Amino acid sequence: MEEKQKKLRVLAKLAADLNESDILWAVGASAMLFLRRIVTDFRDIDLMVCEEDIEVAKEILLRHGTLLPAAEDDRFGSHHFLQFSVDGVEIDLIAGFVVNAADGQHVCPLQVEEVDACVDVFDEAVSLHALKVWYEYYTWMGRTERVKQIEEFLGIK
């Protein structure tokens, strides 16, 4: 099976359970850009959840995969950052997202109004984190290529 299709099937499987659990969640980062047709590939799946739902989301992912040792990254100070392997696909589960930037620390908890789109992936509804939010995140992270891709997609600058 093509690698992208494998990742999307895993996402659909997780989406079914996340939706059934009635928690606030959304796909962010490169997978979100892929699902919006801004980029042509993505490495892993970043699932953003609100902090009060982290334990429910963690249990769902544990039913499908294995918790991995989380890699340390000084660019971030998220309140909850868990990495999983589900059918060989890397899943990052993030709650209380924090970006450590040159201008300070940006605390970015998932808000309901930031979930602004839903796409169908193998007959499952997949919530997407707002593009404008990730534009800001990528700016803080210094990810100029991602910022440029979003600007081109939105027709700005």
C-alpha positions in Angstrom: 0.0 0.0 0.0 1.3 3.4 -0.8 2.7 5.2 2.2 0.3 8.2 2.1 -2.7 5.8 1.8 -1.4 3.9 4.8 -1.2 7.1 6.8 -4.6 8.2 5.7 -6.2 4.8 6.7 -4.6 5.1 10.1 -6.0 8.6 10.4 -9.5 7.4 9.4 -9.3 4.6 12.0 -8.3 7.1 14.8 -10.9 9.7 13.6 -13.7 7.2 14.0 -12.8 6.6 17.7 -12.0 10.3 18.4 -15.3 11.4 16.9 -17.2 8.7 18.9 -15.6 9.9 22.1 -17.0 13.4 21.5 -13.7 15.2 22.4 -12.3 18.4 20.8 -9.5 17.4 18.4 -8.0 18.5 15.1 -5.2 17.5 12.7 -2.5 20.1 12.6 0.9 20.7 11.0 1.9 19.0 7.7 -0.9 16.5 7.7 -3.4 19.4 7.9 -1.6 21.2 5.1 -1.8 18.0 3.0 -5.5 17.5 3.7 -6.0 21.1 2.5 -4.0 20.3 -0.6 -1.3 22.9 0.2 1.5 20.3 0.3 1.9 17.0 -1.5 3.2 14.9 1.4 3.4 14.6 5.2 5.8 12.7 7.5 3.5 12.0 10.5 0.1 12.9 11.9 -0.1 15.6 14.5 -3.3 15.3 16.6 -4.1 18.4 18.6 -6.5 18.0 21.5 -7.7 20.2 24.3 -6.0 19.6 27.6 -9.0 18.2 29.4 -9.3 15.5 26.7 -5.7 14.3 26.7 -6.4 11.2 28.8 -9.3 10.1 26.6 -7.3 10.7 23.5 -4.3 8.8 24.9 -6.4 5.8 25.7 -7.8 5.8 22.2 -4.3 5.8 20.7 -3.2 3.1 23.1 -6.0 0.8 21.8 -4.5 1.2 18.3 -0.8 1.5 18.8 2.2 1.8 21.0 3.4 4.7 23.1 7.0 5.7 22.1 9.6 7.5 24.1 9.0 11.2 23.3 11.9 13.1 21.7 12.9 16.3 23.4 12.8 19.5 21.3 13.7 22.8 22.8 11.5 24.7 20.3 8.5 23.4 22.1 7.3 23.2 25.7 3.9 21.7 25.2 2.1 20.6 28.3 1.4 17.2 26.8 3.4 15.7 24.0 3.0 11.9 23.4 4.3 10.0 20.4 2.7 6.8 19.2 3.3 4.2 16.5 0.0 3.0 14.9 0.4 0.4 12.2 3.9 1.8 11.6 2.7 5.4 11.3 4.0 8.0 13.7 1.3 9.9 15.6 2.1 13.0 17.8 -0.6 13.7 20.3 -0.4 17.3 21.6 -2.4 19.2 24.2 -1.4 22.6 25.5 0.8 23.3 22.5 3.6 25.7 23.4 6.1 27.3 20.9 9.3 28.6 22.4 10.2 31.4 20.0 12.8 34.2 19.9 10.1 36.7 21.1 9.0 34.5 24.0 6.9 31.5 24.8 3.5 31.2 23.0 0.9 29.1 24.7 -1.5 27.7 22.2 -4.2 25.5 23.6 -6.7 24.1 21.1 -9.8 26.2 21.0 -13.2 25.1 19.5 -13.2 28.2 17.1 -9.8 27.1 15.7 -11.3 23.9 14.2 -12.5 25.5 11.0 -12.8 22.6 8.5 -13.7 19.0 8.2 -12.7 16.6 5.4 -13.7 13.1 4.6 -10.9 10.5 4.8 -12.1 7.0 4.0 -15.6 7.9 5.1 -14.6 9.3 8.4 -14.9 13.0 9.3 -11.5 14.5 10.1 -11.3 17.9 11.8 -8.7 20.4 10.7 -7.0 23.0 12.8 -7.3 26.5 11.3 -4.8 27.4 8.6 -4.4 30.9 10.0 -3.4 29.4 13.4 -0.7 27.3 11.8 0.5 30.3 9.8 1.2 32.0 13.1 2.7 28.9 14.6 5.1 28.4 11.7 6.0 32.1 11.8 7.0 31.7 15.5 8.9 28.5 14.7 10.9 30.2 12.0 9.6 27.7 9.4 9.8 30.1 6.5 9.1 27.4 3.8 5.8 26.5 5.5 4.9 30.2 5.9 5.6 30.8 2.2 3.5 27.8 1.2 0.5 29.1 3.2 1.0 32.6 1.9 1.0 31.3 -1.7 -2.1 29.2 -1.0 -4.0 32.2 0.5 -2.7 34.6 -2.1 -1.0 37.0 0.3 2.4 38.6 0.1 
